[in-house]
C-alpha cells in the first residue's frame, strides 16, 4: 500500500484550487508535492459543499478557532460518538474561567485508552470522567463502575501523560474495591 494513503489528509491539510479550467487538489504536507485533478463526480460534490463551507466561514453559525486551546466539551462529544454503546457519565467544570492550553490529540488518546481498558473482555461498565480546570491544571478523575481498568495494563498511557503532557497520574483504591485514576495536566503542555 502507498504510504501516502496511510496518513489522514485532514491532519496535514489540503488545498483545492481551480487551475487551467480544472479543479485540482494537493496536500499541505511539504513533503508531498503531488497535484491531482479532481474527478467530475467529486468536483460536483465539492461545489455543493463549497456553499456550506462559505456559510461556516462567514455565516452566523461560524465560530473562531484558537489553536492550542483544549476544548473539553468537544473532546467529550467525540468520546460519546466513539463509545456510543458504553454508558459514559462525563462532566466538565472550568473554575478558572480561562482557556486551557494543551494539545487535543494526546489528551484524547489518554482518555480513549482508559475507556478501552475498562470495556475490554466484553465488559460494559459505567465510565465516570470528571474534568476540572483549577489553577492552570486540567484535573481528570477517571473511574469505572466495576474497577476493571488495571494500572499494570495501561503503563503506556501513564508514560504518554507524563512525557507528552508533563502530567501526573495516580491510581487510588478506596475501601470496597472502588478504584480511580487521578490525572493532573499543567496548562501549556
FINUKE-31220 format. One record per residue (C-alpha): residue number from 0; chain; x, y, z. Coordinates in steps of 0.05 Angstrom, whole numbers. Layout:
BEGIN
<rec NUM, 'A', <X, Y, Z>>
...
//
This chain:
BEGIN
<rec 0, 'A', <0, 0, 0>>
<rec 1, 'A', <23, 70, -15>>
<rec 2, 'A', <50, 102, 49>>
<rec 3, 'A', <19, 169, 29>>
<rec 4, 'A', <-50, 138, 33>>
<rec 5, 'A', <-39, 116, 105>>
<rec 6, 'A', <-38, 187, 133>>
<rec 7, 'A', <-104, 224, 144>>
<rec 8, 'A', <-103, 283, 97>>
<rec 9, 'A', <-141, 329, 144>>
<rec 10, 'A', <-86, 328, 196>>
<rec 11, 'A', <-36, 359, 149>>
<rec 12, 'A', <-88, 397, 109>>
<rec 13, 'A', <-106, 401, 36>>
<rec 14, 'A', <-115, 455, -15>>
<rec 15, 'A', <-166, 456, -72>>
<rec 16, 'A', <-159, 505, -129>>
<rec 17, 'A', <-185, 516, -199>>
<rec 18, 'A', <-127, 518, -248>>
<rec 19, 'A', <-127, 515, -324>>
<rec 20, 'A', <-201, 501, -325>>
<rec 21, 'A', <-198, 440, -279>>
<rec 22, 'A', <-206, 433, -204>>
<rec 23, 'A', <-141, 410, -172>>
<rec 24, 'A', <-121, 390, -103>>
<rec 25, 'A', <-59, 373, -63>>
<rec 26, 'A', <-32, 364, 6>>
<rec 27, 'A', <-5, 419, 51>>
<rec 28, 'A', <48, 369, 73>>
<rec 29, 'A', <113, 400, 49>>
<rec 30, 'A', <140, 330, 32>>
<rec 31, 'A', <82, 315, -16>>
<rec 32, 'A', <86, 357, -79>>
<rec 33, 'A', <33, 318, -117>>
<rec 34, 'A', <-21, 359, -152>>
<rec 35, 'A', <-81, 318, -174>>
<rec 36, 'A', <-141, 333, -219>>
<rec 37, 'A', <-207, 325, -182>>
<rec 38, 'A', <-256, 278, -217>>
<rec 39, 'A', <-321, 306, -245>>
<rec 40, 'A', <-361, 267, -193>>
<rec 41, 'A', <-320, 294, -135>>
<rec 42, 'A', <-320, 364, -166>>
<rec 43, 'A', <-396, 367, -163>>
<rec 44, 'A', <-396, 344, -90>>
<rec 45, 'A', <-343, 396, -73>>
<rec 46, 'A', <-381, 452, -107>>
<rec 47, 'A', <-444, 435, -67>>
<rec 48, 'A', <-401, 431, -4>>
<rec 49, 'A', <-369, 498, -20>>
<rec 50, 'A', <-435, 534, -4>>
<rec 51, 'A', <-437, 502, 65>>
<rec 52, 'A', <-363, 518, 76>>
<rec 53, 'A', <-374, 592, 59>>
<rec 54, 'A', <-431, 594, 109>>
<rec 55, 'A', <-387, 561, 162>>
<rec 56, 'A', <-332, 613, 150>>
<rec 57, 'A', <-374, 676, 143>>
<rec 58, 'A', <-444, 659, 166>>
<rec 59, 'A', <-477, 665, 233>>
<rec 60, 'A', <-461, 593, 252>>
<rec 61, 'A', <-386, 604, 245>>
<rec 62, 'A', <-343, 605, 308>>
<rec 63, 'A', <-270, 623, 313>>
<rec 64, 'A', <-216, 571, 326>>
<rec 65, 'A', <-160, 586, 374>>
<rec 66, 'A', <-100, 539, 362>>
<rec 67, 'A', <-71, 508, 425>>
<rec 68, 'A', <-134, 515, 468>>
<rec 69, 'A', <-164, 449, 491>>
<rec 70, 'A', <-239, 445, 482>>
<rec 71, 'A', <-261, 393, 533>>
<rec 72, 'A', <-334, 396, 512>>
<rec 73, 'A', <-313, 377, 441>>
<rec 74, 'A', <-267, 322, 468>>
<rec 75, 'A', <-325, 293, 508>>
<rec 76, 'A', <-371, 298, 447>>
<rec 77, 'A', <-321, 259, 406>>
<rec 78, 'A', <-315, 206, 462>>
<rec 79, 'A', <-391, 198, 464>>
<rec 80, 'A', <-391, 187, 389>>
<rec 81, 'A', <-336, 136, 391>>
<rec 82, 'A', <-363, 98, 452>>
<rec 83, 'A', <-437, 105, 436>>
<rec 84, 'A', <-452, 35, 465>>
<rec 85, 'A', <-416, 50, 531>>
<rec 86, 'A', <-451, 87, 587>>
<rec 87, 'A', <-407, 148, 596>>
<rec 88, 'A', <-420, 198, 652>>
<rec 89, 'A', <-379, 259, 634>>
<rec 90, 'A', <-375, 325, 669>>
<rec 91, 'A', <-331, 386, 658>>
<rec 92, 'A', <-322, 449, 700>>
<rec 93, 'A', <-275, 506, 686>>
<rec 94, 'A', <-268, 540, 753>>
<rec 95, 'A', <-211, 585, 727>>
<rec 96, 'A', <-257, 613, 672>>
<rec 97, 'A', <-198, 619, 625>>
<rec 98, 'A', <-174, 578, 566>>
<rec 99, 'A', <-132, 516, 580>>
<rec 100, 'A', <-72, 509, 533>>
<rec 101, 'A', <-58, 437, 513>>
<rec 102, 'A', <-56, 393, 451>>
<rec 103, 'A', <-121, 356, 437>>
<rec 104, 'A', <-94, 290, 409>>
<rec 105, 'A', <-52, 267, 469>>
<rec 106, 'A', <-108, 282, 519>>
<rec 107, 'A', <-159, 247, 475>>
<rec 108, 'A', <-113, 187, 466>>
<rec 109, 'A', <-102, 182, 541>>
<rec 110, 'A', <-176, 182, 558>>
<rec 111, 'A', <-194, 138, 498>>
<rec 112, 'A', <-144, 85, 522>>
<rec 113, 'A', <-170, 88, 593>>
<rec 114, 'A', <-241, 76, 568>>
<rec 115, 'A', <-216, 19, 524>>
<rec 116, 'A', <-182, -12, 584>>
<rec 117, 'A', <-249, -12, 621>>
<rec 118, 'A', <-290, -43, 566>>
<rec 119, 'A', <-242, -98, 545>>
<rec 120, 'A', <-264, -171, 551>>
<rec 121, 'A', <-335, -154, 532>>
<rec 122, 'A', <-349, -116, 597>>
<rec 123, 'A', <-393, -54, 593>>
<rec 124, 'A', <-387, -16, 658>>
<rec 125, 'A', <-410, 55, 672>>
<rec 126, 'A', <-350, 100, 660>>
<rec 127, 'A', <-345, 165, 700>>
<rec 128, 'A', <-299, 220, 678>>
<rec 129, 'A', <-298, 285, 715>>
<rec 130, 'A', <-253, 340, 687>>
<rec 131, 'A', <-240, 406, 722>>
<rec 132, 'A', <-192, 463, 707>>
<rec 133, 'A', <-163, 490, 771>>
<rec 134, 'A', <-102, 535, 779>>
<rec 135, 'A', <-79, 524, 706>>
<rec 136, 'A', <-84, 448, 713>>
<rec 137, 'A', <-132, 400, 679>>
<rec 138, 'A', <-153, 352, 734>>
<rec 139, 'A', <-185, 287, 709>>
<rec 140, 'A', <-216, 236, 755>>
<rec 141, 'A', <-229, 171, 717>>
<rec 142, 'A', <-265, 110, 745>>
<rec 143, 'A', <-309, 55, 720>>
<rec 144, 'A', <-365, 21, 759>>
<rec 145, 'A', <-331, -46, 760>>
<rec 146, 'A', <-260, -22, 774>>
<rec 147, 'A', <-238, -60, 712>>
<rec 148, 'A', <-183, -13, 689>>
<rec 149, 'A', <-117, -42, 716>>
<rec 150, 'A', <-57, 4, 721>>
<rec 151, 'A', <-9, -52, 702>>
<rec 152, 'A', <-44, -59, 634>>
<rec 153, 'A', <-41, 15, 616>>
<rec 154, 'A', <31, 35, 631>>
<rec 155, 'A', <39, 65, 562>>
<rec 156, 'A', <-19, 114, 577>>
<rec 157, 'A', <17, 135, 640>>
<rec 158, 'A', <80, 146, 600>>
<rec 159, 'A', <41, 189, 550>>
<rec 160, 'A', <12, 231, 605>>
<rec 161, 'A', <80, 242, 637>>
<rec 162, 'A', <123, 252, 575>>
<rec 163, 'A', <78, 288, 525>>
<rec 164, 'A', <33, 324, 574>>
<rec 165, 'A', <82, 336, 632>>
<rec 166, 'A', <26, 309, 676>>
<rec 167, 'A', <20, 262, 735>>
<rec 168, 'A', <-23, 200, 741>>
<rec 169, 'A', <-41, 168, 807>>
<rec 170, 'A', <-81, 105, 818>>
<rec 171, 'A', <-121, 106, 881>>
<rec 172, 'A', <-160, 50, 913>>
<rec 173, 'A', <-216, 63, 963>>
<rec 174, 'A', <-249, 16, 1011>>
<rec 175, 'A', <-293, -37, 980>>
<rec 176, 'A', <-252, -45, 916>>
<rec 177, 'A', <-272, 22, 886>>
<rec 178, 'A', <-211, 50, 849>>
<rec 179, 'A', <-198, 110, 806>>
<rec 180, 'A', <-145, 148, 768>>
<rec 181, 'A', <-126, 219, 786>>
<rec 182, 'A', <-93, 255, 728>>
<rec 183, 'A', <-63, 326, 731>>
<rec 184, 'A', <-40, 361, 668>>
<rec 185, 'A', <-10, 431, 670>>
<rec 186, 'A', <-31, 484, 621>>
<rec 187, 'A', <16, 494, 563>>
<rec 188, 'A', <33, 421, 554>>
//
